[in-house]
């Protein structure tokens, strides 16, 4: 750190120029990022994806389907609208409700627009179709691509709304912390540079990987909060050092001390984000990559760009001081610390009871994969989809696509018998509504009847195309309709059970039940590894940092309790429907993302507080006095940093895309719990109760002094 501080103070002008050039170049790239994001990121390279690809490549089924929903319109309107869309020549085929009565019910009808695998830019397709429809009353486009495009649009609006709410409040917090306008705006500049630069780098990654639309919100949420927190820490140390030393010395000392804390904090956050890479689901890969990039950029900007700005501004960092920070604040914190030291048992019990009450709703947590309900109700694509669902009962049943592979093919008698046996096994399943096969489609009930019919030339000419629609070489397609909602646990269990059955053929499954089962299994099967990485590495790092067994153990247990309480409160707000929120399930990604992010962030506050306590204890060997001094000297900066994190992430509570809202609220609640109940009550109380055992380390003897046992 000493070498870095010397380089920064010596070449700060060159560093500023380099950052300016880098920022401009990456800003040009960043502008393109929103248009490159598509999909919700819930994708994994499993059976479902292979089967869906086979359906397109081998059986010529559509790769994508959009729906035109007609509500209280005339047949003439339907015919005219579909004729205009057909003239665009952008879809492979159109299934009209005028030709299929199953697509027409009461006053509602829908047409299906099928697209093959050659259509790569569905976003442009959606725009083209919407332009064609125009403002025609009662005619709405919906479907996966349309909904994803609207979520992208809503995410961009959400980002602007969150910034409009969060940044002004963050500036107020910075003004209260520093007192001057310039000092309050510098961290904001660092945050903007960090986020825009990360967006630019992510644009480069979009050339080689698919990026989820949720990246657009998570990166600014994390980047702004961390950048401002890091800048707050470094500027606070700089202002302290500037009172006693020259400007160069103050900057160098700030980099060597606060800069070290910033890097350590970043490592903790890196661990949490990196752990998500074990889950082979696209959204976790995206968020891990985007998160680690924005953390890296935040650290780099905080220890190079920020000190360079301080050197250029010189003492103008205190310009336009509008609030005098009163020294009496430390006295209030000292009185509070002394209060905690006198009642450690009582405060531990009170804190645990409060957190325990928050944990209670966790038992009712229901996790689901975000679907159309991620969109605000105001969007036409959501309204149209829910109208279809209501009128036609789309959610009451689901389809599983089975592809069975038989080495000897399916055209011979043994193959036909194996096919019929498989159909029969499926038909008797209590959860199966219907099975589609060559026998059900031709209304031929036995293998013998099929073989007899195929001998008649006129009948064979009709049965051959039917057979080829189900059989291609060694592969057999069997669509199965279930009496289960595709998102239900029962549908997942069905897909899992049939995937594991020994049926004498190689069987692969696709469709929504299989898709959901693979996503859930991937997450639940890997969550143990994720926890092991985060908890294990955190324990080792804290043990090395503080040369203690008890301190990292307490930190991990307290964080787990605090996060469990956070999840309970999320259930209370979103699932129970409080504070004006409509009742909804918790997005499957929320526990993983909030845990991974907040666990690392909370370690930042833990290290900052315990480091100061350790520093004081090494001087006096008085655990109580050291805890009071450490709490007194760090409480203000921890509170300010936490407030900024809370307002930046909590501002997303006022956004409309539900998963983003839940992530923002979850992080804000977790940080609030950590910075108040845990950091101000539990940590000092337990430090008091455990006394010298806080600093115990095996295989060493003697009292602790100056970071050494002797």
C-alpha positions as CSV (number, residue, x, y, z in Angstrom):
1,X,0.0,0.0,0.0
2,X,3.0,2.3,0.7
3,X,4.2,1.9,-2.9
4,X,0.7,2.5,-4.3
5,X,0.3,5.7,-2.2
6,X,3.6,7.0,-3.5
7,X,2.7,6.3,-7.1
8,X,-0.7,7.9,-6.8
9,X,0.7,11.1,-5.1
10,X,3.5,11.4,-7.6
11,X,1.5,10.7,-10.8
12,X,-1.9,11.9,-9.8
13,X,-2.3,14.2,-12.9
14,X,-1.5,11.3,-15.3
15,X,-4.0,9.1,-13.3
16,X,-6.7,11.7,-13.7
17,X,-6.1,11.9,-17.5
18,X,-6.1,8.1,-17.8
19,X,-9.4,7.9,-15.9
20,X,-10.9,10.6,-18.1
21,X,-9.9,8.8,-21.4
22,X,-11.1,5.4,-20.0
23,X,-14.4,6.9,-18.8
24,X,-15.2,8.5,-22.2
25,X,-14.3,5.3,-24.1
26,X,-16.4,3.1,-21.7
27,X,-19.3,5.6,-21.6
28,X,-19.6,5.3,-25.4
29,X,-19.9,1.5,-25.0
30,X,-22.2,1.8,-22.0
31,X,-24.9,3.6,-24.0
32,X,-25.4,0.4,-26.0
33,X,-25.8,-1.9,-23.0
34,X,-29.6,-1.6,-22.4
35,X,-30.3,-2.7,-26.0
36,X,-28.1,-5.8,-25.6
37,X,-29.9,-7.1,-22.5
38,X,-32.6,-9.7,-23.0
39,X,-34.3,-12.4,-21.0
40,X,-34.7,-12.8,-17.3
41,X,-31.5,-14.9,-16.9
42,X,-33.3,-18.0,-15.8
43,X,-31.5,-20.4,-18.1
44,X,-29.3,-23.4,-17.5
45,X,-27.7,-25.8,-19.9
46,X,-29.7,-28.8,-19.0
47,X,-32.2,-31.3,-20.5
48,X,-34.9,-28.7,-21.1
49,X,-32.7,-26.5,-23.3
50,X,-31.5,-29.5,-25.3
51,X,-35.0,-30.7,-25.8
52,X,-36.3,-27.3,-26.9
53,X,-33.4,-27.1,-29.4
54,X,-34.3,-30.6,-30.7
55,X,-38.0,-29.5,-31.1
56,X,-36.8,-26.7,-33.4
57,X,-34.0,-28.5,-35.2
58,X,-35.4,-32.0,-35.6
59,X,-39.2,-31.7,-35.4
60,X,-39.6,-28.2,-36.9
61,X,-41.6,-26.8,-33.9
62,X,-41.4,-23.1,-33.4
63,X,-38.5,-21.7,-31.4
64,X,-40.5,-18.7,-30.2
65,X,-44.2,-17.9,-30.1
66,X,-45.9,-14.5,-29.6
67,X,-49.6,-13.9,-29.0
68,X,-51.9,-11.3,-30.4
69,X,-54.8,-11.0,-27.9
70,X,-58.1,-9.6,-29.1
71,X,-60.5,-8.4,-26.5
72,X,-64.1,-7.4,-27.6
73,X,-63.1,-7.0,-31.3
74,X,-64.8,-8.0,-34.5
75,X,-63.8,-10.9,-36.7
76,X,-63.0,-8.3,-39.4
77,X,-60.5,-6.6,-37.0
78,X,-58.9,-10.0,-36.3
79,X,-58.6,-10.8,-40.0
80,X,-57.3,-7.3,-41.0
81,X,-54.7,-7.3,-38.1
82,X,-53.3,-10.8,-38.9
83,X,-53.2,-10.0,-42.7
84,X,-51.1,-6.9,-42.0
85,X,-48.7,-8.9,-39.7
86,X,-48.5,-11.7,-42.3
87,X,-47.6,-9.1,-45.0
88,X,-44.5,-8.2,-42.8
89,X,-43.1,-11.7,-43.5
90,X,-41.4,-11.9,-40.1
91,X,-43.1,-15.0,-38.7
92,X,-42.9,-18.6,-40.0
93,X,-46.6,-19.2,-39.5
94,X,-49.7,-17.7,-37.9
95,X,-52.4,-19.6,-36.1
96,X,-55.7,-17.6,-36.3
97,X,-58.6,-17.9,-33.9
98,X,-60.9,-17.6,-37.0
99,X,-59.6,-21.1,-38.1
100,X,-59.2,-22.6,-34.7
101,X,-62.2,-22.4,-32.3
102,X,-60.1,-23.4,-29.3
103,X,-58.5,-20.0,-29.6
104,X,-61.8,-18.1,-29.3
105,X,-63.9,-17.9,-26.2
106,X,-66.7,-15.4,-25.3
107,X,-65.3,-12.0,-26.2
108,X,-61.6,-13.0,-26.1
109,X,-59.5,-14.5,-28.8
110,X,-55.8,-14.9,-29.5
111,X,-53.6,-15.7,-32.4
112,X,-50.2,-17.4,-32.2
113,X,-47.3,-16.1,-34.2
114,X,-44.6,-18.8,-34.6
115,X,-41.0,-18.0,-35.3
116,X,-38.2,-20.4,-36.2
117,X,-34.6,-20.5,-34.8
118,X,-33.3,-18.1,-37.5
119,X,-35.1,-15.2,-35.9
120,X,-32.3,-13.8,-33.6
121,X,-33.5,-10.3,-32.7
122,X,-36.9,-10.8,-31.2
123,X,-36.8,-7.3,-29.7
124,X,-36.9,-5.8,-33.2
125,X,-39.7,-8.2,-34.1
126,X,-41.7,-7.0,-31.1
127,X,-41.2,-3.4,-32.2
128,X,-42.2,-4.2,-35.8
129,X,-45.4,-6.0,-34.8
130,X,-46.4,-3.2,-32.3
131,X,-45.9,-0.6,-35.0
132,X,-48.2,-2.7,-37.3
133,X,-50.9,-3.0,-34.6
134,X,-50.6,0.7,-33.7
135,X,-53.3,2.0,-31.3
136,X,-55.9,-0.5,-32.4
137,X,-58.3,-0.8,-29.5
138,X,-58.6,-4.3,-27.9
139,X,-55.5,-5.6,-29.8
140,X,-52.4,-6.4,-27.7
141,X,-49.1,-8.2,-28.3
142,X,-47.8,-10.4,-25.5
143,X,-45.6,-13.5,-25.0
144,X,-42.1,-14.1,-23.8
145,X,-40.2,-11.7,-26.0
146,X,-42.8,-8.9,-25.6
147,X,-42.8,-9.3,-21.8
148,X,-39.0,-9.4,-21.6
149,X,-38.8,-6.2,-23.7
150,X,-41.2,-4.5,-21.4
151,X,-39.3,-5.6,-18.3
152,X,-36.2,-4.1,-19.9
153,X,-38.1,-0.9,-20.5
154,X,-39.5,-0.9,-17.0
155,X,-36.0,-1.6,-15.6
156,X,-34.6,1.5,-17.3
157,X,-37.4,3.6,-15.9
158,X,-36.8,2.0,-12.5
159,X,-33.2,2.9,-12.6
160,X,-33.9,6.6,-13.3
161,X,-36.6,6.6,-10.6
162,X,-34.3,5.0,-8.0
163,X,-31.5,7.4,-8.8
164,X,-33.9,10.4,-8.5
165,X,-34.9,9.2,-5.0
166,X,-31.7,7.7,-3.7
167,X,-29.0,10.1,-4.8
168,X,-30.4,13.3,-3.3
169,X,-30.9,11.6,0.1
170,X,-27.3,10.2,-0.2
171,X,-26.1,13.7,-0.8
172,X,-27.9,14.9,2.4
173,X,-26.2,12.0,4.4
174,X,-22.8,13.0,3.0
175,X,-23.5,16.6,3.8
176,X,-24.2,15.6,7.4
177,X,-21.1,13.5,7.5
178,X,-18.7,16.0,6.0
179,X,-20.4,19.4,6.3
180,X,-19.2,20.8,2.9
181,X,-20.9,20.6,-0.5
182,X,-17.7,19.7,-2.4
183,X,-16.9,16.8,-0.1
184,X,-20.5,15.5,-0.4
185,X,-20.4,15.5,-4.2
186,X,-17.0,14.0,-4.8
187,X,-18.1,10.5,-3.7
188,X,-21.0,10.8,-6.1
189,X,-18.7,11.5,-9.0
190,X,-16.6,8.5,-8.1
191,X,-19.8,6.4,-8.0
192,X,-21.0,7.6,-11.4
193,X,-17.6,6.9,-12.9
194,X,-17.6,3.4,-11.4
195,X,-21.1,2.5,-12.7
196,X,-20.7,3.9,-16.2
197,X,-17.3,2.2,-16.6
198,X,-18.7,-1.1,-15.5
199,X,-21.6,-0.8,-17.9
200,X,-19.0,-0.2,-20.7
201,X,-17.0,-3.4,-19.8
202,X,-20.2,-5.4,-19.6
203,X,-21.1,-4.3,-23.1
204,X,-17.9,-6.0,-24.2
205,X,-18.9,-9.2,-22.4
206,X,-22.3,-9.1,-24.2
207,X,-20.4,-10.2,-27.4
208,X,-19.7,-13.6,-25.9
209,X,-22.5,-14.2,-23.4
210,X,-26.2,-13.5,-22.8
211,X,-26.8,-10.8,-20.3
212,X,-30.0,-10.6,-18.1
213,X,-32.1,-7.5,-18.1
214,X,-31.7,-7.4,-14.3
215,X,-28.0,-6.5,-14.7
216,X,-29.2,-3.0,-15.5
217,X,-30.5,-2.5,-12.0
218,X,-28.1,-4.6,-9.8
219,X,-24.9,-3.0,-11.1
220,X,-25.9,0.6,-10.3
221,X,-27.5,-0.5,-7.0
222,X,-24.3,-2.1,-5.8
223,X,-21.8,0.2,-7.6
224,X,-23.2,3.5,-6.3
225,X,-23.6,2.2,-2.8
226,X,-20.1,0.7,-2.5
227,X,-18.4,3.5,-4.3
228,X,-19.9,6.1,-2.1
229,X,-19.2,4.0,1.0
230,X,-15.6,3.6,0.0
231,X,-15.2,7.3,-0.7
232,X,-16.8,8.1,2.6
233,X,-14.3,6.0,4.4
234,X,-11.2,7.4,2.6
235,X,-12.3,11.1,2.7
236,X,-13.1,10.8,6.4
237,X,-9.6,9.5,7.0
238,X,-8.1,12.2,4.8
239,X,-9.8,15.0,6.6
240,X,-8.6,13.6,9.9
241,X,-5.0,13.3,8.7
242,X,-5.1,16.7,7.0
243,X,-5.5,18.4,10.4
244,X,-2.1,17.0,11.4
245,X,-0.1,16.5,8.3
246,X,0.6,17.9,4.8
247,X,-1.7,17.2,2.0
248,X,0.6,14.6,0.4
249,X,1.2,12.9,3.7
250,X,-2.6,12.9,4.4
251,X,-3.4,11.3,1.1
252,X,-0.7,8.7,1.4
253,X,-1.8,7.8,5.0
254,X,-5.4,7.6,3.8
255,X,-4.5,5.2,1.0
256,X,-2.4,3.1,3.4
257,X,-5.1,2.9,6.1
258,X,-8.5,3.5,4.7
259,X,-7.4,2.0,1.3
260,X,-6.4,-1.2,3.0
261,X,-9.8,-1.4,4.7
262,X,-11.5,-0.7,1.3
263,X,-9.6,-3.6,-0.3
264,X,-10.4,-5.9,2.5
265,X,-14.0,-5.0,2.3
266,X,-14.0,-5.6,-1.5
267,X,-12.4,-9.0,-1.0
268,X,-15.3,-10.0,1.4
269,X,-17.9,-8.8,-1.2
270,X,-15.9,-10.6,-3.9
271,X,-16.2,-13.8,-2.0
272,X,-20.0,-13.6,-1.8
273,X,-20.4,-12.6,-5.4
274,X,-17.8,-15.2,-6.7
275,X,-19.6,-17.9,-4.7
276,X,-22.6,-17.5,-7.0
277,X,-20.6,-18.8,-9.9
278,X,-21.0,-22.3,-8.6
279,X,-24.6,-22.1,-9.6
280,X,-24.8,-22.7,-13.4
281,X,-27.9,-20.5,-13.9
282,X,-27.4,-17.6,-16.3
283,X,-28.7,-14.9,-13.9
284,X,-26.2,-15.9,-11.2
285,X,-23.3,-16.0,-13.7
286,X,-24.4,-12.5,-14.9
287,X,-24.8,-11.0,-11.5
288,X,-21.5,-12.5,-10.2
289,X,-19.6,-11.1,-13.2
290,X,-21.3,-7.7,-13.1
291,X,-21.0,-7.5,-9.4
292,X,-17.3,-8.4,-9.3
293,X,-16.6,-6.0,-12.1
294,X,-18.4,-3.1,-10.3
295,X,-16.6,-3.9,-7.0
296,X,-13.3,-3.9,-8.8
297,X,-14.0,-0.6,-10.5
298,X,-15.2,0.8,-7.2
299,X,-12.0,-0.1,-5.4
300,X,-9.8,1.1,-8.3
301,X,-11.6,4.4,-8.4
302,X,-11.5,4.8,-4.6
303,X,-7.7,4.3,-4.3
304,X,-6.6,6.0,-7.5
305,X,-9.2,8.4,-8.9
306,X,-10.4,9.7,-5.5
307,X,-7.0,10.5,-4.1
308,X,-6.0,12.2,-7.4
309,X,-9.1,14.4,-7.1
310,X,-8.2,15.3,-3.6
311,X,-4.8,16.4,-4.6
312,X,-6.1,18.4,-7.5
313,X,-8.7,20.1,-5.3
314,X,-6.3,20.6,-2.5
315,X,-8.1,22.1,0.5
316,X,-11.1,23.0,-1.6
317,X,-12.6,19.7,-0.4
318,X,-13.9,21.9,2.5
319,X,-15.3,24.5,0.2
320,X,-18.9,25.7,0.7
321,X,-19.2,24.3,4.2
322,X,-22.8,24.6,5.3
323,X,-22.8,22.4,8.3
324,X,-20.3,22.5,11.2
325,X,-19.8,18.9,12.4
326,X,-19.9,19.2,16.2
327,X,-17.3,17.3,18.2
328,X,-20.0,16.5,20.8
329,X,-21.2,13.7,18.6
330,X,-18.4,11.5,19.9
331,X,-19.5,12.2,23.5
332,X,-23.0,10.9,22.7
333,X,-21.5,7.8,21.1
334,X,-19.3,7.2,24.1
335,X,-22.3,7.5,26.4
336,X,-24.1,5.0,24.3
337,X,-21.2,2.6,24.3
338,X,-21.0,2.9,28.1
339,X,-24.7,2.2,28.3
340,X,-24.2,-1.0,26.3
341,X,-21.3,-2.2,28.4
342,X,-23.4,-2.0,31.6
343,X,-26.2,-4.1,30.3
344,X,-24.7,-6.7,27.9
345,X,-27.0,-9.7,28.9
346,X,-30.2,-7.7,28.7
347,X,-29.3,-6.1,25.3
348,X,-28.2,-9.5,23.9
349,X,-31.6,-11.0,24.9
350,X,-33.5,-8.0,23.6
351,X,-31.6,-8.1,20.3
352,X,-32.1,-11.8,19.8
353,X,-35.8,-11.6,20.6
354,X,-36.3,-8.8,18.0
355,X,-34.4,-10.8,15.4
356,X,-36.2,-14.0,16.4
357,X,-39.6,-12.3,15.8
358,X,-38.4,-11.2,12.4
359,X,-37.4,-14.8,11.6
360,X,-40.8,-16.3,12.3
361,X,-42.4,-15.7,8.8
362,X,-39.5,-17.5,7.1
363,X,-41.4,-20.8,7.6
364,X,-44.0,-19.6,5.1
365,X,-41.6,-18.4,2.4
366,X,-42.7,-19.5,-1.1
367,X,-40.0,-19.2,-3.8
368,X,-40.9,-19.0,-7.4
369,X,-39.3,-18.1,-10.7
370,X,-40.3,-14.6,-11.8
371,X,-42.7,-14.6,-14.6
372,X,-45.2,-12.1,-16.1
373,X,-46.0,-10.8,-12.6
374,X,-42.5,-9.2,-12.5
375,X,-44.0,-6.5,-14.8
376,X,-46.1,-3.7,-13.4
377,X,-49.8,-4.2,-13.8
378,X,-50.0,-1.1,-16.0
379,X,-48.2,-2.8,-18.9
380,X,-50.5,-4.0,-21.7
381,X,-48.4,-7.2,-22.3
382,X,-49.1,-8.3,-18.7
383,X,-52.8,-7.4,-18.9
384,X,-53.2,-9.3,-22.1
385,X,-51.3,-12.4,-20.8
386,X,-53.4,-12.5,-17.6
387,X,-56.6,-12.1,-19.7
388,X,-55.6,-15.1,-21.8
389,X,-54.7,-17.1,-18.6
390,X,-58.1,-16.2,-17.1
391,X,-60.3,-17.0,-20.1
392,X,-58.4,-20.1,-21.4
393,X,-57.0,-21.5,-18.2
394,X,-53.4,-21.5,-19.5
395,X,-52.0,-21.9,-16.0
396,X,-54.2,-24.9,-15.0
397,X,-52.3,-27.3,-17.2
398,X,-48.8,-27.6,-18.5
399,X,-47.0,-29.4,-21.3
400,X,-44.0,-31.6,-21.0
401,X,-42.1,-32.5,-24.2
402,X,-40.5,-36.0,-24.1
403,X,-37.9,-37.1,-26.6
404,X,-37.2,-40.8,-26.4
405,X,-34.2,-42.2,-28.2
406,X,-34.1,-45.9,-29.3
407,X,-31.0,-47.3,-31.0
408,X,-33.0,-49.6,-33.3
409,X,-35.5,-46.9,-34.3
410,X,-39.3,-46.9,-33.9
411,X,-40.6,-48.1,-37.3
412,X,-40.3,-51.8,-36.6
413,X,-42.7,-53.8,-34.5
414,X,-40.5,-53.7,-31.4
415,X,-40.2,-50.0,-31.7
416,X,-44.0,-49.5,-32.1
417,X,-44.6,-51.7,-29.1
418,X,-42.1,-49.8,-27.0
419,X,-43.8,-46.6,-28.2
420,X,-47.3,-47.9,-27.2
421,X,-46.0,-49.2,-23.8
422,X,-44.5,-45.7,-23.1
423,X,-47.8,-44.1,-24.1
424,X,-49.8,-46.4,-21.8
425,X,-47.4,-45.9,-18.8
426,X,-47.9,-42.1,-19.2
427,X,-51.7,-42.3,-19.7
428,X,-52.3,-44.1,-16.4
429,X,-50.3,-41.5,-14.4
430,X,-52.8,-39.6,-12.2
431,X,-51.2,-36.2,-13.1
432,X,-51.4,-36.8,-16.9
433,X,-54.4,-35.2,-18.7
434,X,-53.5,-36.5,-22.2
435,X,-50.7,-38.0,-24.2
436,X,-50.1,-37.1,-27.9
437,X,-48.7,-39.9,-30.0
438,X,-49.2,-41.5,-33.4
439,X,-51.9,-43.7,-31.8
440,X,-53.9,-40.9,-30.3
441,X,-53.5,-38.6,-33.3
442,X,-54.6,-41.4,-35.8
443,X,-57.2,-42.9,-33.4
444,X,-55.5,-46.3,-33.9
445,X,-55.5,-48.1,-30.6
446,X,-53.0,-51.0,-31.1
447,X,-49.8,-51.8,-32.8
448,X,-51.4,-54.6,-34.9
449,X,-54.0,-52.1,-36.3
450,X,-51.3,-49.7,-37.1
451,X,-49.3,-52.3,-39.0
452,X,-52.4,-53.4,-40.9
453,X,-53.4,-49.8,-41.8
454,X,-49.9,-49.0,-43.1
455,X,-50.2,-51.8,-45.6
456,X,-53.0,-50.0,-47.4
457,X,-51.4,-47.4,-49.8
458,X,-54.1,-44.8,-49.5
459,X,-54.0,-44.9,-45.7
460,X,-50.2,-45.1,-45.7
461,X,-50.0,-41.8,-47.6
462,X,-51.9,-40.2,-44.7
463,X,-50.2,-42.0,-41.8
464,X,-46.6,-41.4,-43.1
465,X,-46.6,-37.6,-42.6
466,X,-48.2,-38.1,-39.2
467,X,-45.6,-40.7,-38.2
468,X,-42.8,-38.3,-39.3
469,X,-44.2,-35.5,-37.2
470,X,-43.5,-37.7,-34.1
471,X,-40.5,-39.8,-35.3
472,X,-37.3,-38.6,-36.8
473,X,-34.7,-41.4,-37.0
474,X,-34.0,-42.7,-33.6
475,X,-35.9,-39.9,-31.9
476,X,-39.5,-40.0,-30.8
477,X,-41.5,-36.9,-29.7
478,X,-44.2,-37.4,-27.1
479,X,-46.0,-34.2,-25.9
480,X,-47.7,-34.8,-22.5
481,X,-50.3,-32.5,-21.0
482,X,-50.3,-32.4,-17.2
483,X,-53.2,-31.5,-14.9
484,X,-50.7,-29.3,-13.1
485,X,-49.6,-25.7,-13.2
486,X,-46.1,-25.7,-14.7
487,X,-44.8,-23.6,-11.9
488,X,-46.1,-25.9,-9.1
489,X,-44.0,-28.1,-6.9
490,X,-46.1,-31.1,-8.0
491,X,-45.1,-30.4,-11.7
492,X,-41.5,-30.3,-10.8
493,X,-41.8,-33.5,-8.8
494,X,-43.4,-35.1,-11.8
495,X,-40.6,-34.0,-14.2
496,X,-38.0,-35.2,-11.7
497,X,-39.6,-38.6,-11.2
498,X,-40.0,-39.4,-14.9
499,X,-36.5,-38.2,-15.6
500,X,-35.2,-40.8,-13.2
501,X,-37.4,-43.8,-14.3
502,X,-35.9,-46.8,-16.1
503,X,-38.0,-47.2,-19.2
504,X,-35.7,-49.1,-21.5
505,X,-35.1,-46.0,-23.7
506,X,-33.0,-42.9,-23.4
507,X,-35.5,-40.2,-22.3
508,X,-35.1,-36.4,-22.2
509,X,-37.7,-33.9,-20.9
510,X,-38.4,-30.3,-21.8
511,X,-41.2,-27.8,-21.1
512,X,-42.0,-25.5,-18.2
513,X,-42.2,-28.2,-15.5
514,X,-38.8,-29.6,-16.4
515,X,-37.4,-26.0,-16.8
516,X,-38.5,-25.1,-13.3
517,X,-37.3,-28.4,-11.9
518,X,-33.8,-27.9,-13.3
519,X,-33.5,-24.3,-12.0
520,X,-34.7,-25.3,-8.5
521,X,-32.5,-28.3,-8.3
522,X,-29.5,-26.4,-9.5
523,X,-30.0,-23.8,-6.8
524,X,-30.8,-26.1,-4.0
525,X,-28.1,-28.6,-4.9
526,X,-25.4,-25.9,-5.0
527,X,-26.6,-23.8,-2.1
528,X,-24.5,-25.9,0.3
529,X,-21.3,-25.3,-1.7
530,X,-22.2,-21.5,-1.9
531,X,-22.6,-21.3,1.9
532,X,-19.4,-23.4,2.5
533,X,-17.4,-21.0,0.3
534,X,-18.8,-17.8,1.8
535,X,-18.8,-19.0,5.5
536,X,-15.5,-20.9,5.3
537,X,-13.5,-18.3,3.5
538,X,-14.9,-15.5,5.7
539,X,-14.0,-17.5,8.9
540,X,-10.4,-18.0,7.7
541,X,-9.9,-14.4,6.6
542,X,-11.3,-13.0,9.9
543,X,-9.3,-15.5,11.9
544,X,-6.1,-14.4,10.2
545,X,-7.0,-10.7,10.4
546,X,-7.9,-10.7,14.2
547,X,-5.9,-13.8,15.3
548,X,-9.0,-15.1,17.0
549,X,-11.3,-18.1,16.8
550,X,-14.3,-16.5,18.6
551,X,-14.6,-13.2,16.7
552,X,-15.1,-14.8,13.2
553,X,-17.4,-17.4,14.7
554,X,-19.6,-14.8,16.4
555,X,-19.5,-12.7,13.2
556,X,-20.8,-15.5,11.0
557,X,-23.5,-16.6,13.5
558,X,-24.7,-13.0,13.9
559,X,-24.8,-12.5,10.2
560,X,-26.8,-15.6,9.6
561,X,-29.3,-14.6,12.3
562,X,-29.6,-11.1,10.9
563,X,-30.1,-12.3,7.3
564,X,-32.7,-14.9,8.4
565,X,-34.6,-12.1,10.1
566,X,-34.3,-10.1,6.8
567,X,-35.9,-12.9,4.9
568,X,-38.7,-13.2,7.4
569,X,-39.4,-9.4,7.1
570,X,-39.4,-9.8,3.2
571,X,-42.1,-12.5,3.6
572,X,-44.1,-10.3,5.8
573,X,-43.9,-7.3,3.4
574,X,-44.3,-9.1,0.0
575,X,-45.9,-12.5,0.6
576,X,-48.3,-11.3,3.3
577,X,-48.9,-8.1,1.4
578,X,-48.2,-5.2,3.8
579,X,-47.2,-1.5,3.4
580,X,-49.3,-1.2,0.3
581,X,-47.6,-4.1,-1.5
582,X,-49.8,-6.6,-3.4
583,X,-49.4,-10.2,-2.2
584,X,-46.8,-12.0,-4.2
585,X,-44.2,-14.8,-3.9
586,X,-40.5,-14.2,-3.2
587,X,-38.4,-14.5,-6.4
588,X,-36.2,-17.5,-6.3
589,X,-33.0,-15.5,-6.7
590,X,-33.6,-13.2,-3.7
591,X,-32.2,-15.3,-0.9
592,X,-29.1,-16.2,-2.8
593,X,-28.4,-12.7,-4.1
594,X,-29.2,-10.9,-0.8
595,X,-27.2,-13.4,1.3
596,X,-24.2,-13.3,-1.1
597,X,-24.1,-9.5,-1.3
598,X,-25.0,-8.6,2.3
599,X,-22.7,-11.2,3.9
600,X,-19.7,-9.5,2.3
601,X,-21.0,-6.0,2.9
602,X,-21.6,-6.7,6.6
603,X,-18.1,-7.9,7.0
604,X,-17.0,-4.5,6.0
605,X,-18.6,-3.0,9.1
606,X,-17.4,-5.9,11.3
607,X,-13.8,-5.4,10.3
608,X,-14.0,-1.6,10.7
609,X,-15.4,-1.9,14.2
610,X,-13.3,-4.9,15.5
611,X,-10.1,-3.5,14.0
612,X,-10.5,-0.4,16.0
613,X,-11.3,-2.4,19.2
614,X,-8.3,-4.6,18.5
615,X,-6.1,-1.5,18.1
616,X,-7.2,-0.1,21.4
617,X,-7.0,-3.5,23.2
618,X,-3.4,-4.0,22.1
619,X,-2.6,-0.7,24.0
620,X,-4.4,-1.3,27.2
621,X,-5.4,-5.0,27.4
622,X,-8.7,-3.6,28.9
623,X,-11.4,-5.3,26.8
624,X,-14.2,-3.1,28.1
625,X,-12.4,0.2,27.6
626,X,-11.2,-1.0,24.1
627,X,-14.8,-1.9,23.1
628,X,-16.1,1.5,24.3
629,X,-13.3,3.4,22.5
630,X,-13.7,1.3,19.3
631,X,-17.5,1.8,19.3
632,X,-17.2,5.5,19.9
633,X,-14.7,6.2,17.2
634,X,-16.3,4.1,14.5
635,X,-20.1,4.4,15.1
636,X,-20.5,7.6,13.2
637,X,-18.8,6.4,10.1
638,X,-20.5,3.0,10.2
639,X,-23.8,4.7,10.6
640,X,-23.2,7.1,7.7
641,X,-21.9,4.3,5.4
642,X,-24.9,2.1,6.3
643,X,-27.4,5.0,5.7
644,X,-25.9,5.6,2.3
645,X,-26.2,1.9,1.5
646,X,-29.8,1.9,2.8
647,X,-31.0,4.9,0.8
648,X,-29.3,3.8,-2.5
649,X,-30.6,0.3,-2.4
650,X,-33.8,1.1,-0.5
651,X,-34.8,3.6,-3.3
652,X,-35.5,0.6,-5.5
653,X,-38.5,-0.1,-3.2
654,X,-40.3,2.6,-5.2
655,X,-39.6,0.8,-8.5
656,X,-42.1,-1.4,-10.4
657,X,-40.2,-4.6,-11.5
658,X,-40.9,-6.9,-8.6
659,X,-37.6,-8.9,-8.3
660,X,-35.6,-5.7,-8.4
661,X,-37.9,-4.2,-5.7
662,X,-37.4,-7.2,-3.5
663,X,-33.6,-7.2,-3.9
664,X,-33.4,-3.5,-3.1
665,X,-35.7,-3.8,-0.1
666,X,-33.9,-7.0,1.1
667,X,-30.4,-5.4,1.0
668,X,-31.7,-2.2,2.7
669,X,-33.4,-4.2,5.5
670,X,-30.3,-6.4,6.0
671,X,-27.9,-3.5,6.1
672,X,-30.2,-1.6,8.6
673,X,-30.4,-4.7,10.9
674,X,-26.6,-5.2,10.6
675,X,-25.6,-1.6,11.3
676,X,-28.0,-1.1,14.2
677,X,-29.1,-4.3,16.1
678,X,-26.0,-6.3,15.3
679,X,-23.2,-3.8,15.1
680,X,-24.3,-1.4,17.8
681,X,-25.9,-3.9,20.3
682,X,-24.9,-7.5,19.8
683,X,-21.2,-7.1,18.8
684,X,-20.2,-4.8,21.8
685,X,-22.4,-6.7,24.2
686,X,-20.8,-10.0,23.3
687,X,-17.4,-8.4,23.3
688,X,-18.1,-7.4,26.9
689,X,-19.4,-10.9,27.9
690,X,-16.6,-12.9,26.4
691,X,-13.8,-10.6,27.7
692,X,-10.3,-11.8,27.0
693,X,-11.7,-14.9,25.4
694,X,-12.5,-12.7,22.4
695,X,-8.8,-12.8,21.6
696,X,-8.1,-16.4,22.2
697,X,-6.2,-18.4,19.6
698,X,-5.1,-22.1,20.0
699,X,-1.5,-23.1,20.4
700,X,-0.5,-19.8,21.9
701,X,0.1,-18.8,25.5
702,X,0.1,-15.6,27.4
703,X,-1.7,-12.3,27.3
704,X,-2.5,-10.5,24.1
705,X,-0.5,-7.4,23.4
706,X,0.3,-5.3,20.4
707,X,-1.2,-7.9,18.1
708,X,1.1,-10.6,19.6
709,X,0.8,-13.3,22.2
710,X,3.8,-13.6,24.5
